[in-house]
Amino acid sequence: MGTLEYVRMESREETSRLVVENLLKELQLPVEKIASLANVTVEFVNDVKEDLKAK
């Protein structure tokens, strides 16, 4: 993987994380629905949720 591909991948992950954080903070939706809306896995949403709880 080249540098450009790595930067793109990191950027997409950060964007997904921000979307998931906002959905978790603003809406009372099930984790599965948030994962579907953000096009990420349920595990990713649960990880973000745990990180938010730790803050």
Backbone bond lengths (Angstrom), bond angles and torsions (degrees), N, CA, C in turn:
res aa  C-N    CA-C-N  psi(-1)  N-CA   C-N-CA  omega(-1)  CA-C   N-CA-C  phi
1 M - - - 1.453 - - 1.527 107.51 -
2 G 1.320 114.48 130.87 1.457 119.77 179.04 1.518 111.64 -83.20
3 T 1.297 114.57 172.58 1.460 120.95 -178.38 1.519 111.76 -61.11
4 L 1.315 117.25 -44.03 1.460 121.13 -178.66 1.528 111.44 -62.51
5 E 1.314 116.91 -43.37 1.462 120.42 178.36 1.519 111.22 -62.88
6 Y 1.329 116.10 -39.80 1.460 121.04 179.23 1.526 110.69 -63.54
7 V 1.320 116.64 -44.82 1.463 121.24 179.57 1.528 110.42 -62.99
8 R 1.306 117.10 -41.57 1.472 120.57 177.78 1.523 111.24 -62.72
9 M 1.325 116.66 -42.69 1.463 120.93 -179.79 1.532 110.13 -63.62
10 E 1.321 116.85 -45.00 1.467 121.30 179.12 1.524 110.81 -63.22
11 S 1.312 116.43 -39.85 1.463 121.21 179.72 1.527 110.67 -64.08
12 R 1.319 116.81 -43.51 1.463 120.67 177.96 1.512 111.90 -63.06
13 E 1.324 116.45 -40.73 1.465 119.81 179.60 1.533 110.70 -65.69
14 E 1.317 116.83 -41.90 1.466 120.34 179.27 1.530 110.61 -64.65
15 T 1.322 116.51 -40.80 1.463 120.49 177.90 1.526 110.31 -63.40
16 S 1.314 116.83 -45.12 1.467 120.97 178.01 1.520 110.53 -60.39
17 R 1.311 116.46 -41.39 1.464 121.00 -179.77 1.527 110.53 -62.24
18 L 1.317 117.10 -43.96 1.466 120.69 179.08 1.527 111.66 -64.16
19 V 1.317 116.84 -40.97 1.469 120.68 178.04 1.516 109.93 -62.13
20 V 1.317 116.99 -46.77 1.465 121.47 -179.26 1.531 110.67 -64.16
21 E 1.330 116.80 -43.04 1.468 119.34 177.69 1.524 111.16 -58.28
22 N 1.317 116.97 -45.79 1.467 120.69 -179.94 1.520 112.13 -64.48
23 L 1.321 117.46 -41.26 1.469 120.11 178.25 1.529 110.70 -64.85
24 L 1.320 117.21 -40.42 1.463 120.33 179.06 1.527 111.34 -65.72
25 K 1.325 116.35 -40.35 1.466 120.43 -177.44 1.522 112.74 -73.84
26 E 1.320 117.33 -37.25 1.463 121.10 -169.81 1.529 114.76 -96.92
27 L 1.308 117.42 -24.99 1.467 120.17 -174.26 1.521 110.95 -126.22
28 Q 1.281 115.78 147.61 1.462 121.66 176.51 1.526 108.71 -98.17
29 L 1.324 115.09 70.09 1.458 120.76 -179.20 1.521 110.17 -108.26
30 P 1.330 116.58 152.78 1.468 119.50 174.75 1.534 110.22 -63.41
31 V 1.307 116.00 150.94 1.459 122.01 -179.89 1.529 110.99 -55.46
32 E 1.318 116.81 -39.30 1.463 121.07 -179.18 1.529 111.21 -62.66
33 K 1.325 116.88 -39.68 1.467 121.23 179.60 1.523 110.51 -67.43
34 I 1.334 116.84 -42.53 1.461 120.98 178.26 1.527 109.86 -61.61
35 A 1.318 116.84 -43.75 1.464 120.73 178.32 1.523 110.95 -59.38
36 S 1.316 115.66 -42.51 1.462 120.29 179.24 1.523 111.58 -65.14
37 L 1.322 117.08 -45.47 1.462 121.08 -179.53 1.530 112.31 -64.58
38 A 1.322 116.72 -37.81 1.462 121.32 -176.97 1.533 112.59 -90.04
39 N 1.325 116.19 -3.73 1.465 121.99 -179.24 1.533 111.56 57.66
40 V 1.339 114.53 47.31 1.463 122.10 176.77 1.521 108.16 -131.70
41 T 1.318 116.30 175.67 1.459 119.89 179.57 1.534 110.88 -83.14
42 V 1.302 115.49 159.25 1.464 121.39 175.30 1.529 108.82 -61.46
43 E 1.311 117.13 -37.88 1.465 121.28 178.32 1.534 110.81 -60.50
44 F 1.318 117.47 -41.53 1.468 121.53 178.22 1.528 109.83 -61.26
45 V 1.334 117.16 -44.76 1.472 120.95 179.44 1.519 109.96 -62.93
46 N 1.317 117.38 -43.45 1.471 120.38 179.18 1.524 111.53 -63.27
47 D 1.328 117.44 -37.69 1.467 120.68 177.27 1.526 110.87 -63.63
48 V 1.326 116.79 -44.54 1.462 120.85 178.97 1.525 109.94 -64.10
49 K 1.323 115.94 -40.94 1.473 120.89 179.59 1.516 110.66 -60.83
50 E 1.312 117.73 -43.52 1.461 122.05 178.20 1.526 111.15 -64.17
51 D 1.330 116.06 -41.14 1.474 119.79 177.63 1.523 111.17 -61.60
52 L 1.322 117.01 -39.70 1.466 120.41 179.20 1.521 111.41 -66.12
53 K 1.321 116.49 -37.18 1.465 120.52 178.44 1.523 111.16 -65.79
54 A 1.327 116.35 -32.90 1.466 121.25 -178.27 1.537 111.89 -73.15
55 K 1.311 116.57 -20.36 1.475 120.31 -177.89 1.488 111.89 -78.21
